[in-house]
Amino acid sequence: MELVKPPAMGRLALAGCMLLLVGLCSYKTIDRNQYWKNDQTLFFEDIKVAPNSVLVNADVASSYVNGAEYITDSAKKVESIRNGIKYFTKAIEINPSFVSGYLNRGMAYFKLKKPDSAAYNLGKVWELYPKYPKLDEMFFNVGVNFYMEQRYAEAIKAWQTSLKITPGYPQSQNALAVMAKQGILK
């Protein structure tokens, strides 16, 4: 009969531990609900708790960059994108092979009309993940930014990179043909 008591005590101890664990988890869930107003409030709270997380830094960065689309004041819009770039940079520092970080930081620079920085980041994406979807299109668009700044050599280089990624990419071929017609490409 003594063998019956230990299993019963074990089950009681297990039930007590489970009840304590459920109670603690419930408390944490209820406490966290106050930050779950939207993704941005949740991510901004998470960065305080996990400042060295690649994903949390990327989420905060994306919140800043995507949130800039809804800001009408141009100075505040630029500030929001720059804040996003800082967090993408931190994520990349934590994980130097974070392809998504380079891609999104490149697109943030593209939004700031900084084609040199955009091209650098897209180059890192190409180095780390050569078959990244639409990378040819992104290099083409960076070439357009260079072209608009009358930086023709850089535009040509971006379009040629686009063609290295996808031989025959029509937009880049057309852009280079226009450059040749204008006598800029020899």
C-alpha positions, 0 to 999 in steps of 0.5 A, a space after each residue: 500500500 505504500 506504493 500507492 501514496 508516492 504516485 498520488 503525491 507525484 500527480 498532486 505535485 505535478 498538478 500544483 506545478 502545472 497550476 503555478 505555470 499556467 498562472 504565471 503564463 496567464 499573468 504574462 499574457 494579460 500583461 503583454 496585451 496592453 502592448 498589442 494595440 498594433 504591430 508597431 506598439 508591440 515591436 517597440 516594446 519588444 525591442 526593450 526586452 530583446 534589443 539583440 534580436 535580429 527579428 525584433 530589430 528588423 520588425 522595428 525597422 520595418 515599422 519605421 520605414 512602412 510607417 513613413 508612408 503615412 507621414 505627410 511632413 517630409 522631414 518627419 518622413 525622412 526621420 522615420 526612414 532613417 530610424 528604420 535604417 538604424 535598426 536594419 543596420 543593427 540587425 545586420 551587425 548581429 547577423 551579417 548574412 541577414 539577406 532581408 536586412 540588406 534588402 529592406 535597408 536598400 529599399 529604405 535608401 531607395 526611398 531616400 533617393 540614395 542610389 549608392 547606398 541602395 545599390 550597395 545593399 542590393 549588391 549584398 543581397 545578390 552576393 548572399 542570395 543570387 536568385 532573390 526574386 525581382 532583384 533584377 527589377 530592383 537594380 533597374 530601379 536604382 539605375 533609374 535613380 542614378 539616371 535621374 541624377 544624371 549619373 549615367 555611368 552608375 545608371 549603366 552599371 546598375 542596368 548591366 548588373 540587372 542583365 547579369 542577374 537576368 540576361 535579357 531583362 527587357 527594361 534594362 535592355 531598353 534603358 541601355 538602348 536609349 543611352 546608346 541612342 543618346 550617345 551616352 553609352 558607347 
